[in-house]
Amino acid sequence: MSNGERIGASAAEVEPTSPATIGIKIVPFDRPWEWLAAGWRDLWTSPGISLAYGALATACGVILTLGLGAAKLESLVPVLAGGFLLVGPLLAVGLYEKSRVLMHGGTPSLSGTISAAASSALRLGLLSAFLLLLYLVWMRVAFMLLALFLGTQGLPPAREFMPMLLFTPQGLGLLIVGTATGAVLAALGFAATAISIPLLMDRRIDALTAMAKSFEAVIKNPKPMALWAVLIAGFIALGMATVGLGLIVAFPLLGHATWHAYRDLVGSAEE
């Protein structure tokens, strides 16, 4: 067994951690750029692993888009894109593990990251259920808003959807209310997962404690975490604007950077 696989296999075997010993540090406003730089370095160390996860995220997006196109529901693509921001952190578990192995001086492997992600599944169960619930709420709210503002006329074709949003009263109402609602749910999902998943992988604590620490990190660092949220949304939007191809790089970059955000924000209670 390689060093990377041995380290990866121990990801779920960390010592139990008392929540009282976990402290949240305050970081400068511009620190997210350093997280991205560190994530970039991790991405191009054994890049095949990271790009495989990026290709998987891209493939999921392409399949969903093609499915909506076949059902003549292309206008729902932005709704699904918003939902990706909620569930994306769960798809990046293997990327966090790769960064963890690199941090400990190991040699990561694709099988090791997959194994670590599988072994972490049980502890991630409650958090996964929470994010899935948020996603389902977002989808339900989106359909309700479409029905409220568009009535029984149904979704217009994709080529007519954007002009309708921007240049009709009902479209503007849908755009404003939908954006505000989506922003609230996205902010809730971001606060719950900003550092909770890497924390669960690195420390033996429960999901509720991990989410509480994640909320605490956001509350104590409102400006840098707001910048981080904007950067995440921007990279994902850019990735999707390139027909999903940009996600091959953007998704693993953000995954690795999230690990470094966790390591930067979490310390001992005495710090």
Buried (B, 14 or more C-beta within 10 A) or exposed (E): EEBBBEBBBBBBEEEEBEBEEBBBEEBEEEBBBBBBEBBBEBBBBBEEBBBBBBBBBBEBBBEBBEEBEEEEBBBBBBBBBBBBBBBBBBBBBBBBBBBBBBBEEBBBBBBBBBBBBEBBEEBBEBBBEBBEEBBEBBBEBBEEBBEEBBEEEEBBEBEEBBEBBEEBEBBBBBBEBBEEBBEEBBEBBBBBBBBBBBBBBBBBBEBEBBBBBBBBBBEBBEEBBBBBBEBBBEBBBEBBEEEBBBBBBBBBBBBBBBBBBBBBBBEEEEE
